[in-house]
């Protein structure tokens, strides 16, 4: 992948993320805050962006979204790379969601 291709991918990811975030925020702000892991102030700002502003922000070369999962336990649950007594995929994903929700609550 060339540098120009990588920058195009970043811009596309930014545009997709901002459009999705704005849609989620406008539909249900509380749920969007939880799902996106962002502050209420950031959500308020994104909700009011015009399409032109979204395009301008998305055109930068910095990726706007980031991984919220920085915990080895959550990664292990999401990827099922742990040897555990629970072999149910739905249960491990639920456990990962609960752990991430707890981190979101701590941050707020």
C-alpha positions in Angstrom: 0.0 0.0 0.0 1.4 3.3 -1.0 1.4 6.4 1.2 -1.3 8.0 -0.9 -3.5 4.9 -0.7 -3.1 4.9 3.1 -4.1 8.5 3.3 -7.1 7.9 1.1 -8.1 5.0 3.4 -7.8 7.2 6.5 -9.9 9.9 4.9 -12.6 7.4 3.9 -12.5 5.9 7.4 -12.9 9.4 8.9 -15.8 10.3 6.7 -17.6 7.0 7.5 -16.9 7.4 11.2 -18.2 10.9 11.3 -21.3 10.1 9.3 -22.1 7.1 11.5 -21.4 9.0 14.7 -23.6 11.9 13.7 -26.4 9.5 12.8 -26.1 7.6 16.1 -26.0 10.8 18.1 -29.1 12.3 16.4 -31.0 9.0 16.8 -30.2 8.3 20.5 -27.6 10.4 22.2 -27.2 8.3 25.3 -26.7 5.1 23.4 -24.3 6.9 21.0 -22.2 8.1 23.9 -21.9 4.5 25.1 -21.3 2.9 21.8 -18.8 5.5 20.6 -17.1 6.0 23.9 -17.0 9.8 23.5 -17.8 12.7 25.8 -21.1 14.5 25.7 -19.3 17.7 24.5 -17.8 15.9 21.5 -21.2 14.3 20.7 -22.9 17.7 20.8 -20.3 19.2 18.5 -20.5 16.3 16.0 -24.3 16.4 16.0 -24.3 20.0 14.8 -21.7 19.6 12.0 -22.9 20.4 8.5 -22.0 18.1 5.6 -19.4 20.5 4.4 -17.8 20.6 7.9 -17.8 16.8 8.0 -16.1 16.6 4.6 -13.5 19.2 5.7 -12.7 17.4 9.0 -12.6 14.0 7.4 -10.1 15.1 4.7 -7.3 15.4 7.2 -4.5 12.8 7.4 -5.1 11.9 11.1 -7.4 9.0 11.9 -10.2 10.4 14.1 -11.5 7.2 15.7 -9.4 5.0 17.9 -9.5 1.6 19.5 -11.1 1.7 22.9 -10.0 -1.8 23.8 -6.6 -1.5 25.5 -7.1 -4.4 27.9 -5.6 -7.9 27.3 -8.6 -9.5 28.9 -11.1 -7.8 26.6 -9.0 -8.7 23.5 -8.8 -12.3 24.6 -12.5 -12.4 25.1 -13.2 -10.8 21.7 -10.8 -13.0 19.8 -11.4 -16.2 21.9 -7.7 -16.8 22.3 -8.0 -17.8 25.9 -8.4 -21.3 27.2 -11.5 -21.0 29.3 -14.3 -23.1 30.6 -16.9 -21.1 28.6 -17.0 -22.1 25.0 -20.1 -20.0 24.2 -19.1 -17.2 21.8 -22.1 -15.1 22.8 -21.2 -15.3 26.4 -17.6 -14.2 25.9 -18.7 -11.3 23.7 -21.2 -10.3 26.4 -18.5 -10.4 29.0 -16.3 -8.2 26.8 -19.1 -5.7 26.4 -19.7 -5.6 30.1 -16.0 -4.9 30.8 -15.9 -2.2 28.1 -19.1 -0.6 29.5 -17.5 -0.5 33.0 -14.5 1.3 31.5 -16.8 3.8 29.8 -18.7 4.4 33.1 -15.4 5.0 34.9 -14.3 7.5 32.3 -17.5 9.5 32.7 
